[in-house]
Amino acid sequence: MAEQKRDYYEVLGVDKNADEAAIKKAYRALAKKYHPDMNPGDAEAEKKFKEASEAYAVLSDPEKKRQYDQFGHAAFDGGAGGMGGFDFSGADFSDIFGDIFGDFFGGRTRSSARNNGPMKGANIRTSVRITFEEAVFGCEKEIDLTVKETCKTCNGSGAKPGTNPETCTKCGGKGQVVFTQQSFFGTVRNVQACPDCQGTGKVIKEKCPDCRGTGYIPMKKRYAVDIPAGIDNGQSKRMPGLGEPGTNGGPRGDVLVEVIVGRHPIFQRQDYNIFSTVPVSFAVAALGGEIMIDTVDGKVIYDVKAGTQTDTKVRLRGKGVPTLRNKEVRGDHYVTLVIQTPDKLSSEAKELLRQFDAASGDSLNAVKKNTEAKDNGSTKDNKDSGKKKKFWK
């Protein structure tokens, strides 16, 4: 009696509503796990690989998937040829096995092919420290870097003067080698960078004594970096074309200069806004008056309204940080006003403050007056005992 087949969705471990990407991802994981080349002599792994491949061949094909969803395994009874009596002719495994064999045998065909073409050089990363004000208004800084420059002795060829690089005999100057691998599905063709010339197509027999065959000499250079107004801590300034040299005629990489902004004793920044705290005397807060506020543009005069309470926030429009896209557009400066309480008063000042308090509500004696009022209101005569009772709310 023939063994009953498992549900294809169960085989791949996906839901019936799974899309094409989910089906492919599930099959790729199973194919990589149970592929016979990775499990030589393991009959159980080979069986699971066949089962998963059959399920993928159906569920990855919209028409076959529709038939299977409607009729189940009966839709493919009597299928012509293929593994286990199933027809694989319409299934496309090329991209999946290209990935798998790339993992098995040292590189994918597509990535290997790119190794022989022009490639941009690597980026160089460095950092520079600036002040809070320099970040707000922009500045120019100098940085020292060690970069690779074309060797003047060999003009970048890497070969000893009087000699030239030779065509690689292994790849014939193509920079790629092709080899085949027998797999479960037959012969698989793989292409990768030539190991002798590293994909360049050229081999240097006699290397330049100065650059040792690299074609480049490390040199120290000083560059001026234009730091834009409005840049923030951790952001980078890109300097195109000053990084590592490219390969096979590719362009140089870039220099990325990370900005480290120092802390300010007064100001704090959030996005393009600035925040600070300013002390205000009790007299100015009560009566109103002018105060001086420090901003990145210098001191400005602000008119405090009478009766201002502590922690009142005021907004100075356009006194914040310029935006990177348009330095004419700036954020705002938010100031928190904190009322200062004097801690050292002369006898005369204390007396005047008592007089002021008496004239404006007598808060110094408020508790005493309240206590006396409660005493008077809650005490009554007790004729029998001659005692007074106090009742407090």
KOLZAVO-48728 format. One record per residue (C-alpha): residue number from 0; residue in three letters; chain; x negated, y, z. Coordinates in pm, whole numbers, padded with zeros to 5 digits, m for minus. Example, Ala and Ser with C-alpha at 12.3 -4.5 7.8 and 13.67 -1.06 7.14 Angstrom:
// residues 2
+-----+-----+-------+--------+--------+--------+
|   n | res | chain |   east |  north |     up |
+-----+-----+-------+--------+--------+--------+
|   0 | ala |     A | m01230 | m00450 |  00780 |
|   1 | ser |     A | m01367 | m00106 |  00714 |
+-----+-----+-------+--------+--------+--------+
This chain:
// residues 393
+-----+-----+-------+--------+--------+--------+
|   n | res | chain |   east |  north |     up |
+-----+-----+-------+--------+--------+--------+
|   0 | met |     A |  00000 |  00000 |  00000 |
|   1 | ala |     A | m00143 |  00337 | m00104 |
|   2 | glu |     A | m00237 |  00576 |  00172 |
|   3 | gln |     A |  00011 |  00862 |  00211 |
|   4 | lys |     A | m00133 |  01202 |  00124 |
|   5 | arg |     A | m00140 |  01481 |  00379 |
|   6 | asp |     A |  00034 |  01811 |  00312 |
|   7 | tyr |     A | m00198 |  02040 |  00115 |
|   8 | tyr |     A | m00135 |  02335 |  00346 |
|   9 | glu |     A | m00222 |  02116 |  00643 |
|  10 | val |     A | m00540 |  01999 |  00471 |
|  11 | leu |     A | m00664 |  02355 |  00424 |
|  12 | gly |     A | m00526 |  02472 |  00757 |
|  13 | val |     A | m00329 |  02764 |  00612 |
|  14 | asp |     A |  00029 |  02884 |  00633 |
|  15 | lys |     A |  00269 |  02837 |  00340 |
|  16 | asn |     A |  00278 |  03216 |  00303 |
|  17 | ala |     A | m00102 |  03240 |  00280 |
|  18 | asp |     A | m00228 |  03454 | m00008 |
|  19 | glu |     A | m00494 |  03361 | m00262 |
|  20 | ala |     A | m00779 |  03513 | m00057 |
|  21 | ala |     A | m00683 |  03315 |  00257 |
|  22 | ile |     A | m00658 |  02991 |  00058 |
|  23 | lys |     A | m00998 |  03047 | m00101 |
|  24 | lys |     A | m01158 |  03136 |  00232 |
|  25 | ala |     A | m01019 |  02822 |  00399 |
|  26 | tyr |     A | m01135 |  02596 |  00117 |
|  27 | arg |     A | m01482 |  02750 |  00103 |
|  28 | ala |     A | m01533 |  02675 |  00473 |
|  29 | leu |     A | m01423 |  02313 |  00429 |
|  30 | ala |     A | m01624 |  02263 |  00109 |
|  31 | lys |     A | m01938 |  02392 |  00274 |
|  32 | lys |     A | m01880 |  02170 |  00578 |
|  33 | tyr |     A | m01802 |  01843 |  00394 |
|  34 | his |     A | m01992 |  01880 |  00066 |
|  35 | pro |     A | m02168 |  01546 | m00015 |
|  36 | asp |     A | m02499 |  01725 | m00074 |
|  37 | met |     A | m02488 |  01839 |  00286 |
|  38 | asn |     A | m02369 |  01501 |  00415 |
|  39 | pro |     A | m02559 |  01238 |  00215 |
|  40 | gly |     A | m02424 |  00887 |  00269 |
|  41 | asp |     A | m02130 |  01007 |  00481 |
|  42 | ala |     A | m01821 |  00845 |  00326 |
|  43 | glu |     A | m01580 |  01022 |  00563 |
|  44 | ala |     A | m01720 |  01365 |  00473 |
|  45 | glu |     A | m01693 |  01280 |  00102 |
|  46 | lys |     A | m01331 |  01176 |  00151 |
|  47 | lys |     A | m01245 |  01502 |  00329 |
|  48 | phe |     A | m01423 |  01701 |  00060 |
|  49 | lys |     A | m01216 |  01533 | m00214 |
|  50 | glu |     A | m00898 |  01593 | m00016 |
|  51 | ala |     A | m00975 |  01963 |  00035 |
|  52 | ser |     A | m01075 |  02007 | m00331 |
|  53 | glu |     A | m00751 |  01853 | m00449 |
|  54 | ala |     A | m00549 |  02079 | m00217 |
|  55 | tyr |     A | m00734 |  02388 | m00336 |
|  56 | ala |     A | m00693 |  02294 | m00704 |
|  57 | val |     A | m00317 |  02298 | m00654 |
|  58 | leu |     A | m00266 |  02588 | m00414 |
|  59 | ser |     A | m00506 |  02822 | m00597 |
|  60 | asp |     A | m00307 |  02784 | m00922 |
|  61 | pro |     A |  00019 |  02985 | m00906 |
|  62 | glu |     A |  00210 |  02745 | m01135 |
|  63 | lys |     A |  00089 |  02430 | m00962 |
|  64 | lys |     A |  00157 |  02588 | m00625 |
|  65 | arg |     A |  00514 |  02662 | m00733 |
|  66 | gln |     A |  00565 |  02303 | m00846 |
|  67 | tyr |     A |  00416 |  02168 | m00525 |
|  68 | asp |     A |  00633 |  02394 | m00308 |
|  69 | gln |     A |  00939 |  02263 | m00495 |
|  70 | phe |     A |  00862 |  01892 | m00542 |
|  71 | gly |     A |  00569 |  01816 | m00312 |
|  72 | his |     A |  00317 |  01549 | m00416 |
|  73 | ala |     A |  00571 |  01401 | m00656 |
|  74 | ala |     A |  00508 |  01692 | m00892 |
|  75 | phe |     A |  00167 |  01545 | m00979 |
|  76 | asp |     A |  00230 |  01171 | m00983 |
|  77 | gly |     A |  00057 |  01012 | m01279 |
|  78 | gly |     A | m00190 |  01300 | m01317 |
|  79 | ala |     A | m00450 |  01237 | m01584 |
|  80 | gly |     A | m00800 |  01152 | m01466 |
|  81 | gly |     A | m00995 |  01359 | m01217 |
|  82 | met |     A | m01097 |  01255 | m00869 |
|  83 | gly |     A | m00863 |  01010 | m00706 |
|  84 | gly |     A | m00628 |  01024 | m01003 |
|  85 | phe |     A | m00585 |  01403 | m00980 |
|  86 | asp |     A | m00649 |  01642 | m01269 |
|  87 | phe |     A | m00905 |  01914 | m01178 |
|  88 | ser |     A | m00934 |  02054 | m01529 |
|  89 | gly |     A | m00743 |  02373 | m01457 |
|  90 | ala |     A | m00914 |  02457 | m01128 |
|  91 | asp |     A | m01181 |  02726 | m01109 |
|  92 | phe |     A | m01454 |  02641 | m00856 |
|  93 | ser |     A | m01730 |  02848 | m01015 |
|  94 | asp |     A | m01745 |  03142 | m00776 |
|  95 | ile |     A | m01701 |  02925 | m00469 |
|  96 | phe |     A | m01975 |  02678 | m00556 |
|  97 | gly |     A | m02196 |  02960 | m00675 |
|  98 | asp |     A | m02178 |  03091 | m00318 |
|  99 | ile |     A | m02222 |  02750 | m00160 |
| 100 | phe |     A | m02514 |  02639 | m00375 |
| 101 | gly |     A | m02670 |  02980 | m00324 |
| 102 | asp |     A | m02667 |  02908 |  00049 |
| 103 | phe |     A | m02799 |  02555 | m00002 |
| 104 | phe |     A | m03072 |  02620 | m00255 |
| 105 | gly |     A | m03212 |  02963 | m00178 |
| 106 | gly |     A | m03012 |  03242 | m00334 |
| 107 | arg |     A | m02709 |  03316 | m00547 |
| 108 | thr |     A | m02726 |  03355 | m00920 |
| 109 | arg |     A | m02583 |  03707 | m00920 |
| 110 | ser |     A | m02810 |  03847 | m00649 |
| 111 | ser |     A | m03115 |  03679 | m00798 |
| 112 | ala |     A | m03045 |  03839 | m01133 |
| 113 | arg |     A | m03044 |  04183 | m00975 |
| 114 | asn |     A | m03391 |  04126 | m00832 |
| 115 | asn |     A | m03540 |  04162 | m01180 |
| 116 | gly |     A | m03373 |  04496 | m01252 |
| 117 | pro |     A | m03456 |  04847 | m01130 |
| 118 | met |     A | m03393 |  04883 | m00759 |
| 119 | lys |     A | m03382 |  05197 | m00549 |
| 120 | gly |     A | m03647 |  05223 | m00279 |
| 121 | ala |     A | m03576 |  05198 |  00091 |
| 122 | asn |     A | m03470 |  05501 |  00295 |
| 123 | ile |     A | m03701 |  05651 |  00557 |
| 124 | arg |     A | m03541 |  05752 |  00885 |
| 125 | thr |     A | m03682 |  06008 |  01125 |
| 126 | ser |     A | m03550 |  06263 |  01377 |
| 127 | val |     A | m03599 |  06625 |  01475 |
| 128 | arg |     A | m03507 |  06814 |  01793 |
| 129 | ile |     A | m03334 |  07151 |  01777 |
| 130 | thr |     A | m03170 |  07390 |  02024 |
| 131 | phe |     A | m02798 |  07448 |  02070 |
| 132 | glu |     A | m02819 |  07784 |  01892 |
| 133 | glu |     A | m03018 |  07634 |  01602 |
| 134 | ala |     A | m02744 |  07377 |  01554 |
| 135 | val |     A | m02482 |  07653 |  01547 |
| 136 | phe |     A | m02652 |  07886 |  01303 |
| 137 | gly |     A | m02884 |  07650 |  01114 |
| 138 | cys |     A | m03262 |  07659 |  01091 |
| 139 | glu |     A | m03564 |  07523 |  00909 |
| 140 | lys |     A | m03786 |  07261 |  01069 |
| 141 | glu |     A | m04101 |  07083 |  00956 |
| 142 | ile |     A | m04148 |  06707 |  00978 |
| 143 | asp |     A | m04454 |  06488 |  00919 |
| 144 | leu |     A | m04405 |  06157 |  00739 |
| 145 | thr |     A | m04625 |  05881 |  00606 |
| 146 | val |     A | m04500 |  05797 |  00257 |
| 147 | lys |     A | m04622 |  05581 | m00029 |
| 148 | glu |     A | m04771 |  05767 | m00324 |
| 149 | thr |     A | m04884 |  05624 | m00657 |
| 150 | cys |     A | m05240 |  05498 | m00639 |
| 151 | lys |     A | m05459 |  05722 | m00855 |
| 152 | thr |     A | m05722 |  05452 | m00903 |
| 153 | cys |     A | m05491 |  05213 | m01087 |
| 154 | asn |     A | m05212 |  05461 | m01178 |
| 155 | gly |     A | m04964 |  05243 | m00994 |
| 156 | ser |     A | m05031 |  04922 | m01185 |
| 157 | gly |     A | m05191 |  04748 | m00885 |
| 158 | ala |     A | m05462 |  04604 | m01112 |
| 159 | lys |     A | m05834 |  04667 | m01084 |
| 160 | pro |     A | m05953 |  04945 | m01320 |
| 161 | gly |     A | m06040 |  04792 | m01657 |
| 162 | thr |     A | m05784 |  04514 | m01613 |
| 163 | asn |     A | m05409 |  04488 | m01661 |
| 164 | pro |     A | m05130 |  04284 | m01504 |
| 165 | glu |     A | m05064 |  03966 | m01700 |
| 166 | thr |     A | m04737 |  03810 | m01802 |
| 167 | cys |     A | m04623 |  03552 | m01548 |
| 168 | thr |     A | m04665 |  03205 | m01696 |
| 169 | lys |     A | m04403 |  03048 | m01471 |
| 170 | cys |     A | m04112 |  03265 | m01586 |
| 171 | gly |     A | m04256 |  03391 | m01916 |
| 172 | gly |     A | m04221 |  03752 | m01802 |
| 173 | lys |     A | m03846 |  03728 | m01739 |
| 174 | gly |     A | m03881 |  03750 | m01362 |
| 175 | gln |     A | m03633 |  03465 | m01319 |
| 176 | val |     A | m03653 |  03088 | m01310 |
| 177 | val |     A | m03372 |  02846 | m01385 |
| 178 | phe |     A | m03336 |  02508 | m01219 |
| 179 | thr |     A | m03060 |  02250 | m01201 |
| 180 | gln |     A | m02917 |  02059 | m00909 |
| 181 | gln |     A | m02708 |  01745 | m00921 |
| 182 | ser |     A | m02394 |  01795 | m00716 |
| 183 | phe |     A | m02067 |  01618 | m00656 |
| 184 | phe |     A | m01918 |  01794 | m00957 |
| 185 | gly |     A | m02214 |  01726 | m01182 |
| 186 | thr |     A | m02512 |  01940 | m01279 |
| 187 | val |     A | m02521 |  02289 | m01132 |
| 188 | arg |     A | m02739 |  02556 | m01295 |
| 189 | asn |     A | m02909 |  02804 | m01062 |
| 190 | val |     A | m03105 |  03119 | m01138 |
| 191 | gln |     A | m03331 |  03296 | m00890 |
| 192 | ala |     A | m03625 |  03536 | m00879 |
| 193 | cys |     A | m03954 |  03385 | m00985 |
| 194 | pro |     A | m04157 |  03292 | m00675 |
| 195 | asp |     A | m04492 |  03362 | m00848 |
| 196 | cys |     A | m04426 |  03721 | m00957 |
| 197 | gln |     A | m04142 |  03806 | m00712 |
| 198 | gly |     A | m03915 |  03897 | m01000 |
| 199 | thr |     A | m04147 |  04149 | m01168 |
| 200 | gly |     A | m04249 |  03928 | m01460 |
| 201 | lys |     A | m04613 |  04029 | m01409 |
| 202 | val |     A | m04900 |  03870 | m01216 |
| 203 | ile |     A | m05206 |  04066 | m01103 |
| 204 | lys |     A | m05518 |  03852 | m01128 |
| 205 | glu |     A | m05764 |  04120 | m01010 |
| 206 | lys |     A | m05613 |  04360 | m00758 |
| 207 | cys |     A | m05702 |  04728 | m00723 |
| 208 | pro |     A | m05949 |  04769 | m00433 |
| 209 | asp |     A | m05779 |  05087 | m00308 |
| 210 | cys |     A | m05413 |  04983 | m00298 |
| 211 | arg |     A | m05477 |  04606 | m00285 |
| 212 | gly |     A | m05240 |  04538 | m00568 |
| 213 | thr |     A | m04941 |  04730 | m00435 |
| 214 | gly |     A | m04982 |  05028 | m00666 |
| 215 | tyr |     A | m04927 |  05270 | m00377 |
| 216 | ile |     A | m05138 |  05447 | m00115 |
| 217 | pro |     A | m04986 |  05560 |  00220 |
| 218 | met |     A | m05023 |  05936 |  00265 |
| 219 | lys |     A | m04924 |  06180 |  00538 |
| 220 | lys |     A | m04704 |  06463 |  00415 |
| 221 | arg |     A | m04529 |  06759 |  00573 |
| 222 | tyr |     A | m04181 |  06854 |  00457 |
| 223 | ala |     A | m03958 |  07152 |  00538 |
| 224 | val |     A | m03608 |  07044 |  00641 |
| 225 | asp |     A | m03321 |  07287 |  00593 |
| 226 | ile |     A | m03087 |  07219 |  00886 |
| 227 | pro |     A | m02737 |  07345 |  00794 |
| 228 | ala |     A | m02532 |  07564 |  01027 |
| 229 | gly |     A | m02273 |  07366 |  01223 |
| 230 | ile |     A | m02458 |  07034 |  01233 |
| 231 | asp |     A | m02386 |  06828 |  01544 |
| 232 | asn |     A | m02591 |  06598 |  01763 |
| 233 | gly |     A | m02650 |  06259 |  01594 |
| 234 | gln |     A | m02571 |  06378 |  01242 |
| 235 | ser |     A | m02834 |  06343 |  00969 |
| 236 | lys |     A | m02969 |  06564 |  00694 |
| 237 | arg |     A | m03037 |  06372 |  00372 |
| 238 | met |     A | m03341 |  06458 |  00160 |
| 239 | pro |     A | m03297 |  06273 | m00171 |
| 240 | gly |     A | m03587 |  06111 | m00354 |
| 241 | leu |     A | m03847 |  06141 | m00078 |
| 242 | gly |     A | m03822 |  05787 |  00061 |
| 243 | glu |     A | m03996 |  05464 | m00033 |
| 244 | pro |     A | m04072 |  05405 | m00403 |
| 245 | gly |     A | m03834 |  05186 | m00602 |
| 246 | thr |     A | m03920 |  04860 | m00776 |
| 247 | asn |     A | m03913 |  04775 | m01146 |
| 248 | gly |     A | m03874 |  05142 | m01235 |
| 249 | gly |     A | m03606 |  05217 | m00977 |
| 250 | pro |     A | m03583 |  05560 | m00811 |
| 251 | arg |     A | m03724 |  05647 | m00471 |
| 252 | gly |     A | m03509 |  05615 | m00164 |
| 253 | asp |     A | m03410 |  05909 |  00057 |
| 254 | val |     A | m03532 |  06057 |  00383 |
| 255 | leu |     A | m03264 |  06073 |  00653 |
| 256 | val |     A | m03342 |  06321 |  00929 |
| 257 | glu |     A | m03132 |  06268 |  01241 |
| 258 | val |     A | m03070 |  06583 |  01444 |
| 259 | ile |     A | m03102 |  06572 |  01823 |
| 260 | val |     A | m02945 |  06884 |  01977 |
| 261 | gly |     A | m03063 |  07000 |  02318 |
| 262 | arg |     A | m02817 |  07083 |  02597 |
| 263 | his |     A | m02720 |  07441 |  02671 |
| 264 | pro |     A | m02702 |  07567 |  03032 |
| 265 | ile |     A | m02369 |  07747 |  02974 |
| 266 | phe |     A | m02200 |  07620 |  02659 |
| 267 | gln |     A | m02050 |  07286 |  02573 |
| 268 | arg |     A | m01942 |  07184 |  02226 |
| 269 | gln |     A | m01654 |  06972 |  02097 |
| 270 | asp |     A | m01624 |  06949 |  01719 |
| 271 | tyr |     A | m01646 |  07313 |  01609 |
| 272 | asn |     A | m01522 |  07467 |  01936 |
| 273 | ile |     A | m01733 |  07594 |  02227 |
| 274 | phe |     A | m01632 |  07583 |  02594 |
| 275 | ser |     A | m01768 |  07773 |  02895 |
| 276 | thr |     A | m01674 |  07893 |  03244 |
| 277 | val |     A | m01694 |  08255 |  03361 |
| 278 | pro |     A | m01665 |  08381 |  03724 |
| 279 | val |     A | m01421 |  08666 |  03795 |
| 280 | ser |     A | m01417 |  08871 |  04115 |
| 281 | phe |     A | m01109 |  08872 |  04335 |
| 282 | ala |     A | m01060 |  09246 |  04279 |
| 283 | val |     A | m01070 |  09216 |  03898 |
| 284 | ala |     A | m00836 |  08917 |  03904 |
| 285 | ala |     A | m00588 |  09100 |  04125 |
| 286 | leu |     A | m00605 |  09448 |  03973 |
| 287 | gly |     A | m00723 |  09367 |  03622 |
| 288 | gly |     A | m01035 |  09495 |  03457 |
| 289 | glu |     A | m01314 |  09426 |  03209 |
| 290 | ile |     A | m01570 |  09146 |  03232 |
| 291 | met |     A | m01867 |  09040 |  03019 |
| 292 | ile |     A | m01854 |  08696 |  02853 |
| 293 | asp |     A | m02159 |  08527 |  02699 |
| 294 | thr |     A | m02104 |  08382 |  02350 |
| 295 | val |     A | m02341 |  08244 |  02086 |
| 296 | asp |     A | m02308 |  08583 |  01916 |
| 297 | gly |     A | m02407 |  08771 |  02231 |
| 298 | lys |     A | m02208 |  08932 |  02511 |
| 299 | val |     A | m01850 |  09044 |  02448 |
| 300 | ile |     A | m01614 |  09251 |  02667 |
| 301 | tyr |     A | m01289 |  09090 |  02773 |
| 302 | asp |     A | m00999 |  09269 |  02947 |
| 303 | val |     A | m00867 |  09054 |  03234 |
| 304 | lys |     A | m00499 |  09102 |  03308 |
| 305 | ala |     A | m00387 |  09197 |  03659 |
| 306 | gly |     A | m00276 |  08898 |  03864 |
| 307 | thr |     A | m00488 |  08646 |  03673 |
| 308 | gln |     A | m00507 |  08312 |  03851 |
| 309 | thr |     A | m00811 |  08085 |  03875 |
| 310 | asp |     A | m00860 |  07828 |  03593 |
| 311 | thr |     A | m00683 |  08056 |  03346 |
| 312 | lys |     A | m00809 |  07976 |  02995 |
| 313 | val |     A | m00864 |  08239 |  02730 |
| 314 | arg |     A | m00946 |  08196 |  02362 |
| 315 | leu |     A | m01202 |  08395 |  02168 |
| 316 | arg |     A | m01114 |  08337 |  01804 |
| 317 | gly |     A | m01395 |  08280 |  01557 |
| 318 | lys |     A | m01666 |  08266 |  01823 |
| 319 | gly |     A | m01725 |  07892 |  01788 |
| 320 | val |     A | m01940 |  07683 |  01553 |
| 321 | pro |     A | m01939 |  07730 |  01174 |
| 322 | thr |     A | m01800 |  07438 |  00973 |
| 323 | leu |     A | m02045 |  07242 |  00759 |
| 324 | arg |     A | m01842 |  07294 |  00444 |
| 325 | asn |     A | m01805 |  07669 |  00486 |
| 326 | lys |     A | m02018 |  07857 |  00736 |
| 327 | glu |     A | m01783 |  08155 |  00708 |
| 328 | val |     A | m01512 |  07946 |  00877 |
| 329 | arg |     A | m01578 |  07901 |  01248 |
| 330 | gly |     A | m01419 |  07734 |  01546 |
| 331 | asp |     A | m01314 |  07915 |  01864 |
| 332 | his |     A | m01467 |  07976 |  02205 |
| 333 | tyr |     A | m01252 |  07871 |  02502 |
| 334 | val |     A | m01333 |  08034 |  02837 |
| 335 | thr |     A | m01208 |  07919 |  03178 |
| 336 | leu |     A | m01181 |  08206 |  03430 |
| 337 | val |     A | m01268 |  08104 |  03786 |
| 338 | ile |     A | m01180 |  08347 |  04069 |
| 339 | gln |     A | m01475 |  08398 |  04302 |
| 340 | thr |     A | m01417 |  08420 |  04678 |
| 341 | pro |     A | m01675 |  08637 |  04857 |
| 342 | asp |     A | m01861 |  08446 |  05130 |
| 343 | lys |     A | m02046 |  08740 |  05285 |
| 344 | leu |     A | m01850 |  09048 |  05395 |
| 345 | ser |     A | m01951 |  09345 |  05606 |
| 346 | ser |     A | m01742 |  09448 |  05907 |
| 347 | glu |     A | m01605 |  09740 |  05708 |
| 348 | ala |     A | m01511 |  09513 |  05416 |
| 349 | lys |     A | m01339 |  09268 |  05649 |
| 350 | glu |     A | m01135 |  09547 |  05808 |
| 351 | leu |     A | m01033 |  09681 |  05470 |
| 352 | leu |     A | m00935 |  09330 |  05361 |
| 353 | arg |     A | m00718 |  09295 |  05675 |
| 354 | gln |     A | m00549 |  09623 |  05593 |
| 355 | phe |     A | m00494 |  09509 |  05234 |
| 356 | asp |     A | m00347 |  09183 |  05358 |
| 357 | ala |     A | m00115 |  09357 |  05602 |
| 358 | ala |     A |  00011 |  09581 |  05322 |
| 359 | ser |     A |  00062 |  09293 |  05076 |
| 360 | gly |     A |  00246 |  09036 |  05285 |
| 361 | asp |     A |  00039 |  08989 |  05601 |
| 362 | ser |     A | m00066 |  08635 |  05504 |
| 363 | leu |     A | m00322 |  08626 |  05788 |
| 364 | asn |     A | m00038 |  08624 |  06044 |
| 365 | ala |     A |  00215 |  08422 |  05845 |
| 366 | val |     A |  00177 |  08100 |  06046 |
| 367 | lys |     A |  00199 |  08282 |  06379 |
| 368 | lys |     A |  00512 |  08470 |  06277 |
| 369 | asn |     A |  00673 |  08152 |  06146 |
| 370 | thr |     A |  00600 |  07967 |  06469 |
| 371 | glu |     A |  00747 |  08246 |  06683 |
| 372 | ala |     A |  01056 |  08260 |  06466 |
| 373 | lys |     A |  01117 |  07887 |  06508 |
| 374 | asp |     A |  01060 |  07913 |  06882 |
| 375 | asn |     A |  01318 |  08188 |  06916 |
| 376 | gly |     A |  01571 |  08017 |  06697 |
| 377 | ser |     A |  01554 |  07671 |  06859 |
| 378 | thr |     A |  01530 |  07762 |  07232 |
| 379 | lys |     A |  01844 |  07796 |  07437 |
| 380 | asp |     A |  01924 |  07829 |  07808 |
| 381 | asn |     A |  02013 |  07518 |  08005 |
| 382 | lys |     A |  02215 |  07639 |  08302 |
| 383 | asp |     A |  02221 |  07299 |  08475 |
| 384 | ser |     A |  01846 |  07232 |  08480 |
| 385 | gly |     A |  01713 |  07579 |  08431 |
| 386 | lys |     A |  01473 |  07438 |  08171 |
| 387 | lys |     A |  01407 |  07533 |  07811 |
| 388 | lys |     A |  01394 |  07276 |  07531 |
| 389 | lys |     A |  01217 |  07317 |  07200 |
| 390 | phe |     A |  01345 |  07157 |  06885 |
| 391 | trp |     A |  01126 |  07159 |  06575 |
| 392 | lys |     A |  01249 |  07099 |  06226 |
+-----+-----+-------+--------+--------+--------+
